């Protein structure tokens, strides 16, 4: 028969492990909170507004999914916001509003600080080749299978459009 003290220590051990895992997952979120506070104290309006926008998007995604966001989810939210800013900047530039395009580009720079290091072209090409080999793709028609294998490995380290172009180029060389 186990003593009550054994039961307590057995119950505490898993809690500490799960708490440690939670700390790792919340790390990016905590960094965003810290930078938000710093921006508020420094009265950096552009940075503060962008970080508030990010927090709002994170909260929206959290409500949407019904669970706390992990780092990978936060990276996805940041990627979405960056893509939106790029689209807006292009529209503003095409519409003759360079000051608004510049504002969007400033927001992109602020948001990019929360992404993991982006892959270099040669690193991306190597991962594309691995994914092609793993999926057994023989030509451009099998691009979906390659993307399915490749995208989880990248986890925010390369933009989807860039990955798609790299896969398309690699498969077109195979398919002739």
Secondary structure by P-SEA (a helix, b strand, c coil): cccaaaaaaaaaaaaaaaaaaaaaaaaaaaaaaaaaaaaaaacaaaaaaaaaaaaaaaaaaaaaacccccaaaaaaaaaaaaaaaaaaaaaaaaaccaaaaaaaaaaaaaaaccccccccaaaaaaaaaaaaaaaccccccaaaaaaaaccccccccccaaaaaaaaaaaaaaaac
